[in-house]
Amino acid sequence: MSNVTPLKRKGSGGPPSTGAHIDSASYALLVETLIGFLELRISEGDQGRHCDELERLTLQLESLAKRFTPPKGAA
């Protein structure tokens, strides 16, 4: 059984004491989701739409992806 590092929301006490781990399938899903959000944000911006929420979510996903790059953990 592998250890799981919980994801904490901003202001919930700082990073966990151990390094964050993610399996390769979850990491691939995270990166695909980030790319989808980036593409959506770009297309919405190109159409002149106000997309602050997309920007916020994209930045959160980028931060999460950086936390797990390079991916470690169960393969």
All heavy atoms as a GROMACS GRO file, in nm:
protein
  563
    1MET      N    1   0.085  -0.117   0.000
    1MET     CA    2   0.000   0.000   0.000
    1MET      C    3   0.090   0.124   0.000
    1MET      O    4   0.188   0.129   0.071
    1MET     CB    5  -0.090  -0.001   0.124
    1MET     CG    6  -0.183   0.118   0.128
    1MET     SD    7  -0.282   0.124   0.277
    1MET     CE    8  -0.421   0.027   0.226
    2SER      N    9   0.056   0.223  -0.080
    2SER     CA   10   0.136   0.346  -0.087
    2SER      C   11   0.074   0.454   0.001
    2SER      O   12  -0.044   0.453   0.032
    2SER     CB   13   0.145   0.394  -0.231
    2SER     OG   14   0.017   0.429  -0.278
    3ASN      N   15   0.160   0.546   0.042
    3ASN     CA   16   0.114   0.659   0.122
    3ASN      C   17   0.046   0.760   0.031
    3ASN      O   18   0.083   0.776  -0.084
    3ASN     CB   19   0.231   0.727   0.193
    3ASN     CG   20   0.291   0.638   0.298
    3ASN    OD1   21   0.223   0.553   0.354
    3ASN    ND2   22   0.418   0.657   0.326
    4VAL      N   23  -0.054   0.828   0.083
    4VAL     CA   24  -0.125   0.930   0.007
    4VAL      C   25  -0.103   1.063   0.076
    4VAL      O   26  -0.120   1.075   0.197
    4VAL     CB   27  -0.277   0.899   0.000
    4VAL    CG1   28  -0.352   1.011  -0.067
    4VAL    CG2   29  -0.300   0.768  -0.071
    5THR      N   30  -0.062   1.163  -0.001
    5THR     CA   31  -0.045   1.297   0.053
    5THR      C   32  -0.170   1.376   0.021
    5THR      O   33  -0.205   1.392  -0.096
    5THR     CB   34   0.078   1.367  -0.010
    5THR    OG1   35   0.193   1.287   0.015
    5THR    CG2   36   0.096   1.505   0.046
    6PRO      N   37  -0.243   1.421   0.124
    6PRO     CA   38  -0.366   1.495   0.097
    6PRO      C   39  -0.336   1.630   0.032
    6PRO      O   40  -0.233   1.691   0.060
    6PRO     CB   41  -0.428   1.512   0.236
    6PRO     CG   42  -0.314   1.501   0.330
    6PRO     CD   43  -0.213   1.410   0.265
    7LEU      N   44  -0.426   1.673  -0.056
    7LEU     CA   45  -0.415   1.805  -0.116
    7LEU      C   46  -0.486   1.903  -0.025
    7LEU      O   47  -0.599   1.880   0.014
    7LEU     CB   48  -0.479   1.805  -0.255
    7LEU     CG   49  -0.421   1.704  -0.353
    7LEU    CD1   50  -0.498   1.709  -0.484
    7LEU    CD2   51  -0.275   1.732  -0.379
    8LYS      N   52  -0.418   2.010   0.010
    8LYS     CA   53  -0.475   2.106   0.102
    8LYS      C   54  -0.510   2.234   0.029
    8LYS      O   55  -0.439   2.276  -0.061
    8LYS     CB   56  -0.375   2.137   0.214
    8LYS     CG   57  -0.345   2.016   0.300
    8LYS     CD   58  -0.256   2.055   0.414
    8LYS     CE   59  -0.233   1.935   0.503
    8LYS     NZ   60  -0.158   1.970   0.623
    9ARG      N   61  -0.619   2.295   0.070
    9ARG     CA   62  -0.660   2.423   0.013
    9ARG      C   63  -0.573   2.534   0.069
    9ARG      O   64  -0.516   2.520   0.177
    9ARG     CB   65  -0.806   2.452   0.047
    9ARG     CG   66  -0.903   2.364  -0.027
    9ARG     CD   67  -1.043   2.420  -0.001
    9ARG     NE   68  -1.135   2.385  -0.103
    9ARG     CZ   69  -1.141   2.442  -0.224
    9ARG    NH1   70  -1.060   2.534  -0.258
    9ARG    NH2   71  -1.232   2.405  -0.310
   10LYS      N   72  -0.564   2.644  -0.001
   10LYS     CA   73  -0.489   2.761   0.042
   10LYS      C   74  -0.534   2.801   0.182
   10LYS      O   75  -0.651   2.804   0.213
   10LYS     CB   76  -0.514   2.876  -0.055
   10LYS     CG   77  -0.433   3.001  -0.023
   10LYS     CD   78  -0.481   3.118  -0.104
   10LYS     CE   79  -0.396   3.137  -0.225
   10LYS     NZ   80  -0.429   3.258  -0.299
   11GLY      N   81  -0.438   2.831   0.266
   11GLY     CA   82  -0.469   2.876   0.401
   11GLY      C   83  -0.498   2.764   0.498
   11GLY      O   84  -0.540   2.788   0.609
   12SER      N   85  -0.474   2.639   0.458
   12SER     CA   86  -0.507   2.528   0.547
   12SER      C   87  -0.386   2.477   0.624
   12SER      O   88  -0.387   2.366   0.673
   12SER     CB   89  -0.574   2.415   0.470
   12SER     OG   90  -0.483   2.360   0.376
   13GLY      N   91  -0.279   2.556   0.630
   13GLY     CA   92  -0.169   2.516   0.716
   13GLY      C   93  -0.038   2.485   0.647
   13GLY      O   94   0.054   2.439   0.711
   14GLY      N   95  -0.022   2.509   0.521
   14GLY     CA   96   0.107   2.489   0.456
   14GLY      C   97   0.121   2.352   0.394
   14GLY      O   98   0.032   2.267   0.405
   15PRO      N   99   0.237   2.328   0.332
   15PRO     CA  100   0.259   2.203   0.261
   15PRO      C  101   0.278   2.086   0.357
   15PRO      O  102   0.318   2.103   0.471
   15PRO     CB  103   0.387   2.230   0.181
   15PRO     CG  104   0.457   2.336   0.257
   15PRO     CD  105   0.350   2.418   0.323
   16PRO      N  106   0.248   1.964   0.310
   16PRO     CA  107   0.271   1.846   0.393
   16PRO      C  108   0.420   1.828   0.418
   16PRO      O  109   0.503   1.876   0.341
   16PRO     CB  110   0.214   1.731   0.312
   16PRO     CG  111   0.195   1.782   0.175
   16PRO     CD  112   0.193   1.931   0.180
   17SER      N  113   0.455   1.760   0.524
   17SER     CA  114   0.596   1.744   0.560
   17SER      C  115   0.670   1.648   0.466
   17SER      O  116   0.790   1.654   0.454
   17SER     CB  117   0.608   1.696   0.705
   17SER     OG  118   0.540   1.573   0.720
   18THR      N  119   0.599   1.557   0.401
   18THR     CA  120   0.662   1.465   0.306
   18THR      C  121   0.638   1.513   0.164
   18THR      O  122   0.547   1.590   0.138
   18THR     CB  123   0.604   1.323   0.321
   18THR    OG1  124   0.465   1.327   0.294
   18THR    CG2  125   0.629   1.268   0.460
   19GLY      N  126   0.722   1.466   0.072
   19GLY     CA  127   0.706   1.505  -0.067
   19GLY      C  128   0.576   1.453  -0.126
   19GLY      O  129   0.526   1.348  -0.086
   20ALA      N  130   0.521   1.525  -0.220
   20ALA     CA  131   0.396   1.486  -0.285
   20ALA      C  132   0.426   1.377  -0.387
   20ALA      O  133   0.526   1.383  -0.458
   20ALA     CB  134   0.332   1.606  -0.351
   21HIS      N  135   0.340   1.275  -0.394
   21HIS     CA  136   0.357   1.165  -0.488
   21HIS      C  137   0.228   1.148  -0.568
   21HIS      O  138   0.120   1.169  -0.517
   21HIS     CB  139   0.389   1.035  -0.415
   21HIS     CG  140   0.515   1.040  -0.337
   21HIS    ND1  141   0.639   1.032  -0.395
   21HIS    CD2  142   0.537   1.054  -0.205
   21HIS    CE1  143   0.731   1.040  -0.303
   21HIS    NE2  144   0.673   1.054  -0.185
   22ILE      N  145   0.246   1.106  -0.695
   22ILE     CA  146   0.130   1.082  -0.781
   22ILE      C  147   0.168   0.970  -0.877
   22ILE      O  148   0.284   0.959  -0.919
   22ILE     CB  149   0.092   1.212  -0.857
   22ILE    CG1  150  -0.041   1.197  -0.930
   22ILE    CG2  151   0.202   1.256  -0.951
   22ILE    CD1  152  -0.095   1.329  -0.984
   23ASP      N  153   0.074   0.882  -0.908
   23ASP     CA  154   0.102   0.775  -1.003
   23ASP      C  155   0.100   0.832  -1.145
   23ASP      O  156   0.048   0.940  -1.170
   23ASP     CB  157   0.005   0.658  -0.987
   23ASP     CG  158  -0.138   0.699  -1.017
   23ASP    OD1  159  -0.174   0.696  -1.136
   23ASP    OD2  160  -0.211   0.732  -0.922
   24SER      N  161   0.157   0.757  -1.239
   24SER     CA  162   0.174   0.809  -1.375
   24SER      C  163   0.041   0.834  -1.445
   24SER      O  164   0.028   0.931  -1.520
   24SER     CB  165   0.262   0.715  -1.458
   24SER     OG  166   0.204   0.586  -1.464
   25ALA      N  167  -0.060   0.750  -1.422
   25ALA     CA  168  -0.190   0.771  -1.486
   25ALA      C  169  -0.256   0.898  -1.434
   25ALA      O  170  -0.313   0.976  -1.512
   25ALA     CB  171  -0.281   0.651  -1.462
   26SER      N  172  -0.247   0.924  -1.304
   26SER     CA  173  -0.306   1.045  -1.247
   26SER      C  174  -0.231   1.169  -1.294
   26SER      O  175  -0.290   1.273  -1.319
   26SER     CB  176  -0.304   1.037  -1.094
   26SER     OG  177  -0.384   0.931  -1.049
   27TYR      N  178  -0.098   1.157  -1.305
   27TYR     CA  179  -0.019   1.270  -1.353
   27TYR      C  180  -0.056   1.304  -1.498
   27TYR      O  181  -0.072   1.421  -1.533
   27TYR     CB  182   0.131   1.238  -1.343
   27TYR     CG  183   0.219   1.353  -1.385
   27TYR    CD1  184   0.234   1.464  -1.304
   27TYR    CD2  185   0.284   1.351  -1.508
   27TYR    CE1  186   0.314   1.571  -1.344
   27TYR    CE2  187   0.364   1.456  -1.548
   27TYR     CZ  188   0.379   1.566  -1.465
   27TYR     OH  189   0.456   1.672  -1.505
   28ALA      N  190  -0.073   1.201  -1.580
   28ALA     CA  191  -0.113   1.224  -1.720
   28ALA      C  192  -0.249   1.292  -1.726
   28ALA      O  193  -0.269   1.386  -1.804
   28ALA     CB  194  -0.116   1.092  -1.797
   29LEU      N  195  -0.343   1.249  -1.642
   29LEU     CA  196  -0.475   1.312  -1.637
   29LEU      C  197  -0.464   1.457  -1.592
   29LEU      O  198  -0.530   1.546  -1.647
   29LEU     CB  199  -0.567   1.233  -1.543
   29LEU     CG  200  -0.709   1.286  -1.527
   29LEU    CD1  201  -0.782   1.288  -1.661
   29LEU    CD2  202  -0.784   1.200  -1.426
   30LEU      N  203  -0.380   1.483  -1.493
   30LEU     CA  204  -0.360   1.621  -1.445
   30LEU      C  205  -0.306   1.710  -1.557
   30LEU      O  206  -0.358   1.820  -1.581
   30LEU     CB  207  -0.263   1.620  -1.327
   30LEU     CG  208  -0.218   1.756  -1.273
   30LEU    CD1  209  -0.336   1.837  -1.221
   30LEU    CD2  210  -0.115   1.736  -1.164
   31VAL      N  211  -0.207   1.661  -1.630
   31VAL     CA  212  -0.148   1.740  -1.739
   31VAL      C  213  -0.248   1.760  -1.852
   31VAL      O  214  -0.261   1.870  -1.906
   31VAL     CB  215  -0.017   1.675  -1.788
   31VAL    CG1  216   0.033   1.743  -1.915
   31VAL    CG2  217   0.089   1.681  -1.679
   32GLU      N  218  -0.325   1.656  -1.888
   32GLU     CA  219  -0.426   1.669  -1.993
   32GLU      C  220  -0.533   1.771  -1.953
   32GLU      O  221  -0.579   1.850  -2.036
   32GLU     CB  222  -0.492   1.534  -2.020
   32GLU     CG  223  -0.403   1.436  -2.093
   32GLU     CD  224  -0.467   1.298  -2.104
   32GLU    OE1  225  -0.588   1.284  -2.084
   32GLU    OE2  226  -0.392   1.202  -2.132
   33THR      N  227  -0.572   1.770  -1.826
   33THR     CA  228  -0.671   1.865  -1.777
   33THR      C  229  -0.616   2.006  -1.781
   33THR      O  230  -0.686   2.100  -1.823
   33THR     CB  231  -0.715   1.828  -1.633
   33THR    OG1  232  -0.763   1.694  -1.633
   33THR    CG2  233  -0.823   1.921  -1.582
   34LEU      N  234  -0.492   2.023  -1.741
   34LEU     CA  235  -0.428   2.156  -1.746
   34LEU      C  236  -0.424   2.207  -1.890
   34LEU      O  237  -0.459   2.323  -1.916
   34LEU     CB  238  -0.288   2.148  -1.687
   34LEU     CG  239  -0.203   2.276  -1.698
   34LEU    CD1  240  -0.273   2.394  -1.631
   34LEU    CD2  241  -0.066   2.253  -1.636
   35ILE      N  242  -0.385   2.123  -1.983
   35ILE     CA  243  -0.380   2.163  -2.124
   35ILE      C  244  -0.519   2.203  -2.173
   35ILE      O  245  -0.536   2.303  -2.242
   35ILE     CB  246  -0.320   2.051  -2.210
   35ILE    CG1  247  -0.171   2.036  -2.178
   35ILE    CG2  248  -0.341   2.078  -2.359
   35ILE    CD1  249  -0.107   1.912  -2.237
   36GLY      N  250  -0.621   2.125  -2.135
   36GLY     CA  251  -0.758   2.158  -2.174
   36GLY      C  252  -0.802   2.294  -2.120
   36GLY      O  253  -0.864   2.373  -2.192
   37PHE      N  254  -0.769   2.322  -1.994
   37PHE     CA  255  -0.803   2.452  -1.936
   37PHE      C  256  -0.728   2.564  -2.006
   37PHE      O  257  -0.785   2.672  -2.031
   37PHE     CB  258  -0.773   2.454  -1.786
   37PHE     CG  259  -0.892   2.418  -1.701
   37PHE    CD1  260  -0.916   2.287  -1.667
   37PHE    CD2  261  -0.979   2.515  -1.654
   37PHE    CE1  262  -1.025   2.252  -1.589
   37PHE    CE2  263  -1.088   2.481  -1.576
   37PHE     CZ  264  -1.111   2.349  -1.543
   38LEU      N  265  -0.600   2.543  -2.038
   38LEU     CA  266  -0.523   2.646  -2.109
   38LEU      C  267  -0.585   2.675  -2.246
   38LEU      O  268  -0.601   2.791  -2.284
   38LEU     CB  269  -0.378   2.602  -2.125
   38LEU     CG  270  -0.293   2.603  -1.999
   38LEU    CD1  271  -0.160   2.530  -2.022
   38LEU    CD2  272  -0.268   2.745  -1.951
   39GLU      N  273  -0.621   2.569  -2.319
   39GLU     CA  274  -0.683   2.588  -2.450
   39GLU      C  275  -0.817   2.660  -2.439
   39GLU      O  276  -0.847   2.748  -2.520
   39GLU     CB  277  -0.700   2.453  -2.520
   39GLU     CG  278  -0.570   2.390  -2.563
   39GLU     CD  279  -0.584   2.248  -2.614
   39GLU    OE1  280  -0.690   2.184  -2.589
   39GLU    OE2  281  -0.490   2.199  -2.678
   40LEU      N  282  -0.897   2.623  -2.340
   40LEU     CA  283  -1.027   2.688  -2.320
   40LEU      C  284  -1.010   2.835  -2.283
   40LEU      O  285  -1.080   2.922  -2.335
   40LEU     CB  286  -1.105   2.614  -2.211
   40LEU     CG  287  -1.245   2.666  -2.180
   40LEU    CD1  288  -1.334   2.660  -2.304
   40LEU    CD2  289  -1.307   2.586  -2.066
   41ARG      N  290  -0.915   2.863  -2.195
   41ARG     CA  291  -0.889   3.002  -2.155
   41ARG      C  292  -0.847   3.086  -2.275
   41ARG      O  293  -0.894   3.198  -2.294
   41ARG     CB  294  -0.782   3.007  -2.047
   41ARG     CG  295  -0.762   3.147  -1.991
   41ARG     CD  296  -0.648   3.153  -1.896
   41ARG     NE  297  -0.525   3.142  -1.973
   41ARG     CZ  298  -0.404   3.129  -1.921
   41ARG    NH1  299  -0.390   3.122  -1.792
   41ARG    NH2  300  -0.299   3.121  -1.997
   42ILE      N  301  -0.762   3.031  -2.359
   42ILE     CA  302  -0.717   3.103  -2.478
   42ILE      C  303  -0.834   3.127  -2.573
   42ILE      O  304  -0.853   3.239  -2.622
   42ILE     CB  305  -0.603   3.026  -2.548
   42ILE    CG1  306  -0.476   3.033  -2.463
   42ILE    CG2  307  -0.577   3.081  -2.689
   42ILE    CD1  308  -0.367   2.936  -2.506
   43SER      N  309  -0.915   3.024  -2.598
   43SER     CA  310  -1.026   3.041  -2.692
   43SER      C  311  -1.131   3.139  -2.638
   43SER      O  312  -1.187   3.218  -2.713
   43SER     CB  313  -1.091   2.906  -2.727
   43SER     OG  314  -1.161   2.853  -2.617
   44GLU      N  315  -1.158   3.133  -2.508
   44GLU     CA  316  -1.254   3.227  -2.449
   44GLU      C  317  -1.199   3.370  -2.456
   44GLU      O  318  -1.274   3.463  -2.486
   44GLU     CB  319  -1.283   3.189  -2.304
   44GLU     CG  320  -1.363   3.061  -2.289
   44GLU     CD  321  -1.503   3.072  -2.343
   44GLU    OE1  322  -1.579   3.157  -2.295
   44GLU    OE2  323  -1.537   2.995  -2.434
   45GLY      N  324  -1.072   3.387  -2.430
   45GLY     CA  325  -1.011   3.520  -2.438
   45GLY      C  326  -1.012   3.574  -2.580
   45GLY      O  327  -1.035   3.693  -2.602
   46ASP      N  328  -0.989   3.486  -2.677
   46ASP     CA  329  -0.991   3.527  -2.818
   46ASP      C  330  -1.130   3.573  -2.860
   46ASP      O  331  -1.144   3.652  -2.953
   46ASP     CB  332  -0.945   3.413  -2.909
   46ASP     CG  333  -0.795   3.388  -2.901
   46ASP    OD1  334  -0.723   3.473  -2.845
   46ASP    OD2  335  -0.750   3.282  -2.950
   47GLN      N  336  -1.234   3.523  -2.794
   47GLN     CA  337  -1.371   3.562  -2.827
   47GLN      C  338  -1.416   3.684  -2.746
   47GLN      O  339  -1.532   3.723  -2.752
   47GLN     CB  340  -1.465   3.443  -2.803
   47GLN     CG  341  -1.437   3.327  -2.895
   47GLN     CD  342  -1.524   3.206  -2.865
   47GLN    OE1  343  -1.635   3.220  -2.816
   47GLN    NE2  344  -1.473   3.088  -2.894
   48GLY      N  345  -1.323   3.740  -2.669
   48GLY     CA  346  -1.354   3.861  -2.594
   48GLY      C  347  -1.433   3.837  -2.466
   48GLY      O  348  -1.489   3.930  -2.410
   49ARG      N  349  -1.438   3.713  -2.422
   49ARG     CA  350  -1.514   3.682  -2.300
   49ARG      C  351  -1.428   3.709  -2.178
   49ARG      O  352  -1.307   3.691  -2.178
   49ARG     CB  353  -1.559   3.537  -2.302
   49ARG     CG  354  -1.660   3.511  -2.412
   49ARG     CD  355  -1.725   3.375  -2.393
   49ARG     NE  356  -1.826   3.356  -2.493
   49ARG     CZ  357  -1.826   3.257  -2.581
   49ARG    NH1  358  -1.728   3.171  -2.584
   49ARG    NH2  359  -1.923   3.246  -2.669
   50HIS      N  360  -1.494   3.744  -2.071
   50HIS     CA  361  -1.429   3.766  -1.942
   50HIS      C  362  -1.402   3.629  -1.880
   50HIS      O  363  -1.494   3.551  -1.858
   50HIS     CB  364  -1.524   3.848  -1.853
   50HIS     CG  365  -1.460   3.902  -1.731
   50HIS    ND1  366  -1.357   3.991  -1.735
   50HIS    CD2  367  -1.485   3.880  -1.600
   50HIS    CE1  368  -1.321   4.022  -1.612
   50HIS    NE2  369  -1.397   3.955  -1.528
   51CYS      N  370  -1.277   3.597  -1.854
   51CYS     CA  371  -1.247   3.460  -1.810
   51CYS      C  372  -1.159   3.457  -1.685
   51CYS      O  373  -1.064   3.379  -1.678
   51CYS     CB  374  -1.186   3.379  -1.924
   51CYS     SG  375  -1.048   3.457  -2.006
   52ASP      N  376  -1.190   3.538  -1.585
   52ASP     CA  377  -1.114   3.540  -1.461
   52ASP      C  378  -1.119   3.405  -1.389
   52ASP      O  379  -1.020   3.361  -1.331
   52ASP     CB  380  -1.165   3.649  -1.366
   52ASP     CG  381  -1.132   3.788  -1.414
   52ASP    OD1  382  -1.040   3.803  -1.498
   52ASP    OD2  383  -1.196   3.884  -1.366
   53GLU      N  384  -1.234   3.340  -1.390
   53GLU     CA  385  -1.247   3.211  -1.321
   53GLU      C  386  -1.163   3.105  -1.391
   53GLU      O  387  -1.098   3.024  -1.325
   53GLU     CB  388  -1.394   3.168  -1.315
   53GLU     CG  389  -1.418   3.039  -1.240
   53GLU     CD  390  -1.388   3.047  -1.090
   53GLU    OE1  391  -1.356   3.154  -1.038
   53GLU    OE2  392  -1.397   2.942  -1.025
   54LEU      N  393  -1.161   3.105  -1.524
   54LEU     CA  394  -1.074   3.012  -1.597
   54LEU      C  395  -0.928   3.039  -1.565
   54LEU      O  396  -0.849   2.946  -1.549
   54LEU     CB  397  -1.097   3.022  -1.748
   54LEU     CG  398  -1.216   2.946  -1.804
   54LEU    CD1  399  -1.234   2.980  -1.951
   54LEU    CD2  400  -1.198   2.797  -1.785
   55GLU      N  401  -0.891   3.164  -1.556
   55GLU     CA  402  -0.754   3.202  -1.522
   55GLU      C  403  -0.718   3.149  -1.383
   55GLU      O  404  -0.613   3.090  -1.362
   55GLU     CB  405  -0.738   3.354  -1.526
   55GLU     CG  406  -0.601   3.404  -1.487
   55GLU     CD  407  -0.494   3.377  -1.589
   55GLU    OE1  408  -0.526   3.353  -1.707
   55GLU    OE2  409  -0.376   3.378  -1.552
   56ARG      N  410  -0.808   3.168  -1.287
   56ARG     CA  411  -0.784   3.123  -1.150
   56ARG      C  412  -0.767   2.971  -1.145
   56ARG      O  413  -0.674   2.920  -1.083
   56ARG     CB  414  -0.900   3.166  -1.059
   56ARG     CG  415  -0.879   3.132  -0.912
   56ARG     CD  416  -1.003   3.165  -0.831
   56ARG     NE  417  -1.115   3.077  -0.860
   56ARG     CZ  418  -1.126   2.952  -0.812
   56ARG    NH1  419  -1.033   2.901  -0.735
   56ARG    NH2  420  -1.233   2.879  -0.841
   57LEU      N  421  -0.857   2.899  -1.210
   57LEU     CA  422  -0.851   2.754  -1.210
   57LEU      C  423  -0.726   2.702  -1.282
   57LEU      O  424  -0.663   2.605  -1.238
   57LEU     CB  425  -0.977   2.694  -1.274
   57LEU     CG  426  -1.106   2.716  -1.195
   57LEU    CD1  427  -1.226   2.674  -1.277
   57LEU    CD2  428  -1.101   2.643  -1.062
   58THR      N  429  -0.689   2.768  -1.390
   58THR     CA  430  -0.569   2.728  -1.464
   58THR      C  431  -0.445   2.747  -1.378
   58THR      O  432  -0.357   2.661  -1.374
   58THR     CB  433  -0.557   2.809  -1.595
   58THR    OG1  434  -0.675   2.785  -1.673
   58THR    CG2  435  -0.435   2.767  -1.675
   59LEU      N  436  -0.438   2.858  -1.306
   59LEU     CA  437  -0.323   2.883  -1.219
   59LEU      C  438  -0.316   2.780  -1.106
   59LEU      O  439  -0.208   2.734  -1.069
   59LEU     CB  440  -0.328   3.025  -1.162
   59LEU     CG  441  -0.304   3.136  -1.263
   59LEU    CD1  442  -0.327   3.273  -1.199
   59LEU    CD2  443  -0.163   3.127  -1.322
   60GLN      N  444  -0.431   2.740  -1.054
   60GLN     CA  445  -0.433   2.636  -0.951
   60GLN      C  446  -0.384   2.502  -1.006
   60GLN      O  447  -0.307   2.432  -0.941
   60GLN     CB  448  -0.574   2.619  -0.893
   60GLN     CG  449  -0.613   2.728  -0.797
   60GLN     CD  450  -0.750   2.703  -0.735
   60GLN    OE1  451  -0.833   2.631  -0.790
   60GLN    NE2  452  -0.773   2.764  -0.622
   61LEU      N  453  -0.428   2.468  -1.127
   61LEU     CA  454  -0.382   2.344  -1.188
   61LEU      C  455  -0.233   2.347  -1.218
   61LEU      O  456  -0.162   2.249  -1.200
   61LEU     CB  457  -0.460   2.316  -1.317
   61LEU     CG  458  -0.596   2.251  -1.300
   61LEU    CD1  459  -0.669   2.247  -1.434
   61LEU    CD2  460  -0.582   2.112  -1.243
   62GLU      N  461  -0.182   2.463  -1.264
   62GLU     CA  462  -0.039   2.477  -1.289
   62GLU      C  463   0.040   2.456  -1.161
   62GLU      O  464   0.142   2.388  -1.159
   62GLU     CB  465  -0.008   2.614  -1.348
   62GLU     CG  466  -0.045   2.630  -1.492
   62GLU     CD  467  -0.013   2.769  -1.545
   62GLU    OE1  468   0.078   2.835  -1.492
   62GLU    OE2  469  -0.080   2.811  -1.641
   63SER      N  470  -0.008   2.516  -1.052
   63SER     CA  471   0.058   2.501  -0.923
   63SER      C  472   0.059   2.355  -0.879
   63SER      O  473   0.160   2.303  -0.830
   63SER     CB  474  -0.013   2.589  -0.820
   63SER     OG  475   0.042   2.572  -0.692
   64LEU      N  476  -0.053   2.287  -0.897
   64LEU     CA  477  -0.063   2.146  -0.861
   64LEU      C  478   0.031   2.062  -0.947
   64LEU      O  479   0.101   1.974  -0.897
   64LEU     CB  480  -0.208   2.098  -0.876
   64LEU     CG  481  -0.236   1.955  -0.836
   64LEU    CD1  482  -0.203   1.931  -0.690
   64LEU    CD2  483  -0.381   1.921  -0.866
   65ALA      N  484   0.034   2.089  -1.076
   65ALA     CA  485   0.121   2.013  -1.166
   65ALA      C  486   0.268   2.033  -1.129
   65ALA      O  487   0.346   1.936  -1.129
   65ALA     CB  488   0.097   2.055  -1.312
   66LYS      N  489   0.307   2.155  -1.094
   66LYS     CA  490   0.446   2.181  -1.053
   66LYS      C  491   0.481   2.102  -0.928
   66LYS      O  492   0.592   2.055  -0.912
   66LYS     CB  493   0.466   2.330  -1.029
   66LYS     CG  494   0.474   2.411  -1.155
   66LYS     CD  495   0.490   2.558  -1.124
   66LYS     CE  496   0.482   2.641  -1.251
   66LYS     NZ  497   0.486   2.785  -1.221
   67ARG      N  498   0.385   2.089  -0.839
   67ARG     CA  499   0.406   2.015  -0.714
   67ARG      C  500   0.440   1.869  -0.741
   67ARG      O  501   0.513   1.807  -0.666
   67ARG     CB  502   0.280   2.026  -0.629
   67ARG     CG  503   0.290   1.963  -0.496
   67ARG     CD  504   0.166   1.992  -0.416
   67ARG     NE  505   0.174   1.916  -0.294
   67ARG     CZ  506   0.071   1.884  -0.219
   67ARG    NH1  507  -0.049   1.923  -0.253
   67ARG    NH2  508   0.087   1.815  -0.111
   68PHE      N  509   0.388   1.813  -0.848
   68PHE     CA  510   0.407   1.672  -0.880
   68PHE      C  511   0.507   1.648  -0.992
   68PHE      O  512   0.517   1.537  -1.043
   68PHE     CB  513   0.273   1.608  -0.916
   68PHE     CG  514   0.181   1.593  -0.798
   68PHE    CD1  515   0.069   1.671  -0.788
   68PHE    CD2  516   0.208   1.502  -0.698
   68PHE    CE1  517  -0.017   1.658  -0.680
   68PHE    CE2  518   0.123   1.487  -0.590
   68PHE     CZ  519   0.010   1.566  -0.580
   69THR      N  520   0.578   1.752  -1.036
   69THR     CA  521   0.672   1.737  -1.146
   69THR      C  522   0.814   1.732  -1.091
   69THR      O  523   0.852   1.821  -1.017
   69THR     CB  524   0.658   1.853  -1.246
   69THR    OG1  525   0.525   1.854  -1.294
   69THR    CG2  526   0.752   1.841  -1.363
   70PRO      N  527   0.892   1.630  -1.124
   70PRO     CA  528   0.856   1.512  -1.201
   70PRO      C  529   0.773   1.417  -1.117
   70PRO      O  530   0.786   1.416  -0.994
   70PRO     CB  531   0.991   1.450  -1.237
   70PRO     CG  532   1.081   1.490  -1.125
   70PRO     CD  533   1.033   1.626  -1.081
   71PRO      N  534   0.687   1.337  -1.182
   71PRO     CA  535   0.600   1.246  -1.106
   71PRO      C  536   0.682   1.140  -1.032
   71PRO      O  537   0.780   1.089  -1.084
   71PRO     CB  538   0.509   1.184  -1.210
   71PRO     CG  539   0.582   1.200  -1.338
   71PRO     CD  540   0.665   1.324  -1.325
   72LYS      N  541   0.642   1.112  -0.908
   72LYS     CA  542   0.704   1.007  -0.828
   72LYS      C  543   0.592   0.920  -0.773
   72LYS      O  544   0.477   0.962  -0.768
   72LYS     CB  545   0.780   1.066  -0.710
   72LYS     CG  546   0.892   1.161  -0.747
   72LYS     CD  547   0.964   1.210  -0.624
   72LYS     CE  548   0.887   1.321  -0.559
   72LYS     NZ  549   0.958   1.388  -0.452
   73GLY      N  550   0.624   0.803  -0.731
   73GLY     CA  551   0.524   0.720  -0.667
   73GLY      C  552   0.499   0.592  -0.742
   73GLY      O  553   0.577   0.550  -0.825
   74ALA      N  554   0.385   0.532  -0.715
   74ALA     CA  555   0.350   0.404  -0.776
   74ALA      C  556   0.332   0.419  -0.925
   74ALA      O  557   0.274   0.513  -0.972
   74ALA     CB  558   0.220   0.351  -0.715
   75ALA      N  559   0.389   0.326  -0.998
   75ALA     CA  560   0.380   0.332  -1.145
   75ALA      C  561   0.264   0.251  -1.196
   75ALA      O  562   0.213   0.166  -1.136
   75ALA     CB  563   0.509   0.281  -1.207
   0.00000   0.00000   0.00000
